[in-house]
């Protein structure tokens, strides 16, 4: 799955998003780090997710990776860095898409005070030729999806239930399968 760093830098796009969450950092870390493969339970941009045991565990990670079904396609993601103490991880994701082929994302949970935290996500996306041509539109779309995912996380962590957006996405999938 690893791509050469030179290839990623050659045709890549960086995005950075963050959100403040009114719960302790340990709760946010439990959701995003310790339960990495359960993103499909709360993120409206991920229709489903599951553990991928094809990848080795990294530095005490709960498993090696996950498989996510998204509007961008199926993404196989594996941990490359996992640090429970610093509440940070990085993962590589491979996808079959006409726009991008690879992502390296770093996620960090930062304690603000005992009842508030902040989470950052900073994906670096390797673009195909078509993706490079369409990069302004794609960056807006991916940035929006990432922001919505972080907003879904905030809602889930603060309310102990999925967001209205995730519920609507879930209902849509259930109605389409009938």
C-alpha positions as CSV (number, residue, x, y, z in Angstrom):
1,X,0.0,0.0,0.0
2,X,2.9,2.4,0.6
3,X,3.5,4.9,-2.1
4,X,6.8,6.7,-2.6
5,X,6.9,10.0,-0.7
6,X,8.1,11.7,-3.9
7,X,4.9,10.5,-5.8
8,X,2.7,11.9,-3.1
9,X,4.4,15.2,-3.0
10,X,4.4,15.5,-6.8
11,X,0.6,15.6,-7.3
12,X,-0.8,16.1,-3.8
13,X,-3.2,18.3,-2.0
14,X,-3.1,19.2,1.7
15,X,-6.2,19.9,3.8
16,X,-6.4,20.9,7.5
17,X,-9.6,21.0,9.6
18,X,-10.2,21.2,13.3
19,X,-13.1,21.4,15.7
20,X,-13.5,22.0,19.4
21,X,-15.6,19.5,21.3
22,X,-17.1,20.0,24.7
23,X,-16.1,16.7,26.2
24,X,-12.8,15.5,27.8
25,X,-10.1,14.5,25.3
26,X,-10.1,10.9,26.6
27,X,-13.7,10.5,25.4
28,X,-12.9,11.8,21.9
29,X,-9.8,9.6,21.7
30,X,-11.8,6.5,22.7
31,X,-14.1,7.3,19.7
32,X,-11.5,8.1,17.0
33,X,-8.4,6.2,18.2
34,X,-9.4,3.2,20.2
35,X,-12.5,2.6,18.1
36,X,-11.0,3.7,14.7
37,X,-12.9,1.0,12.8
38,X,-16.3,2.2,14.0
39,X,-16.3,5.5,12.1
40,X,-19.2,4.3,10.1
41,X,-21.4,4.4,13.2
42,X,-21.2,8.2,13.6
43,X,-19.7,9.8,10.5
44,X,-22.4,10.7,7.9
45,X,-19.8,10.6,5.0
46,X,-19.0,6.9,5.8
47,X,-21.9,4.5,5.1
48,X,-20.2,1.6,6.7
49,X,-16.8,0.6,8.2
50,X,-15.2,-2.6,9.5
51,X,-11.9,-3.9,10.9
52,X,-9.3,-4.9,8.4
53,X,-7.1,-7.6,10.0
54,X,-4.9,-7.8,6.8
55,X,-2.6,-5.1,8.3
56,X,-0.4,-5.5,11.3
57,X,-1.1,-3.6,14.5
58,X,1.1,-0.5,15.0
59,X,2.5,0.5,18.4
60,X,-0.4,-0.9,20.5
61,X,-3.1,0.0,18.0
62,X,-6.3,-2.0,18.6
63,X,-6.0,-3.5,15.1
64,X,-4.1,-2.8,11.9
65,X,-6.7,-0.9,9.8
66,X,-10.3,-0.5,8.6
67,X,-12.3,-0.6,5.4
68,X,-14.7,2.3,4.8
69,X,-17.5,2.6,2.3
70,X,-17.8,6.3,1.4
71,X,-19.3,8.5,-1.4
72,X,-15.7,8.6,-2.8
73,X,-15.6,4.8,-3.0
74,X,-14.2,2.0,-0.8
75,X,-11.1,3.1,1.1
76,X,-8.7,0.6,2.7
77,X,-6.9,2.4,5.6
78,X,-4.0,1.2,7.7
79,X,-2.4,2.7,10.7
80,X,1.2,4.0,10.1
81,X,1.5,5.8,13.5
82,X,-0.5,5.2,16.7
83,X,0.4,6.9,19.9
84,X,-2.1,6.3,22.7
85,X,-0.3,8.6,25.1
86,X,-0.1,11.6,22.7
87,X,-3.6,10.8,21.4
88,X,-2.5,10.9,17.7
89,X,-2.4,8.5,14.8
90,X,-1.7,8.5,11.1
91,X,-3.1,6.3,8.5
92,X,-2.7,5.6,4.8
93,X,-5.7,5.0,2.7
94,X,-5.9,3.5,-0.8
95,X,-8.9,4.0,-3.0
96,X,-9.8,3.3,-6.6
97,X,-11.0,6.7,-7.8
98,X,-10.7,8.8,-10.9
99,X,-9.7,11.7,-8.7
100,X,-7.3,10.4,-6.1
101,X,-5.5,7.2,-5.3
102,X,-3.9,7.6,-1.9
103,X,-4.3,9.6,1.3
104,X,-2.1,10.0,4.3
105,X,-4.0,11.5,7.2
106,X,-2.9,12.5,10.7
107,X,-5.5,12.9,13.4
108,X,-4.7,14.4,16.8
109,X,-6.9,14.9,19.9
110,X,-5.7,17.9,22.0
111,X,-6.9,18.4,25.6
112,X,-8.0,22.1,26.1
113,X,-9.2,21.7,29.7
114,X,-10.7,18.9,31.7
115,X,-14.1,19.2,29.9
116,X,-13.1,20.4,26.4
117,X,-10.9,19.1,23.6
118,X,-9.9,19.9,20.1
119,X,-9.4,17.5,17.2
120,X,-7.4,18.1,14.1
121,X,-7.3,16.2,10.8
122,X,-4.7,16.9,8.1
123,X,-5.0,14.7,5.1
124,X,-2.4,14.8,2.3
125,X,-4.1,13.4,-0.8
126,X,-2.3,12.0,-3.9
127,X,-4.2,13.1,-7.0
128,X,-4.5,11.4,-10.3
129,X,-4.0,13.6,-13.4
130,X,-7.8,14.2,-13.6
131,X,-7.7,15.0,-9.9
132,X,-5.0,17.6,-10.4
133,X,-7.1,19.2,-13.2
134,X,-10.1,19.2,-10.9
135,X,-8.2,20.0,-7.7
136,X,-10.0,23.3,-6.8
137,X,-13.4,21.5,-6.9
138,X,-12.1,18.4,-5.3
139,X,-10.4,20.3,-2.5
140,X,-13.7,22.1,-1.7
141,X,-15.6,18.8,-1.8
142,X,-13.2,16.8,0.3
143,X,-12.7,19.7,2.7
144,X,-16.5,20.0,3.1
145,X,-16.8,16.2,3.7
146,X,-14.0,16.3,6.3
147,X,-15.6,19.3,8.1
148,X,-19.0,17.5,8.1
149,X,-17.3,14.4,9.5
150,X,-15.7,16.4,12.4
151,X,-19.1,18.0,13.0
152,X,-20.7,14.6,13.2
153,X,-18.0,13.5,15.7
154,X,-18.6,16.6,17.8
155,X,-22.4,15.9,17.9
156,X,-21.8,12.2,18.7
157,X,-19.3,12.9,21.5
158,X,-21.4,15.6,23.1
159,X,-24.8,14.0,22.8
160,X,-24.0,10.2,22.9
161,X,-26.1,9.7,19.8
162,X,-25.6,10.1,16.0
163,X,-26.1,13.4,14.4
164,X,-29.2,14.3,12.4
165,X,-27.1,14.3,9.3
166,X,-25.8,10.8,10.0
167,X,-29.4,9.6,10.8
168,X,-30.6,11.1,7.5
169,X,-27.8,9.3,5.6
170,X,-28.6,6.1,7.4
171,X,-32.3,6.3,6.6
172,X,-31.6,7.1,3.0
173,X,-29.4,3.9,2.7
174,X,-32.1,1.8,4.4
175,X,-34.9,3.2,2.1
176,X,-32.8,2.6,-1.0
177,X,-32.3,-1.1,0.0
178,X,-36.0,-1.7,0.3
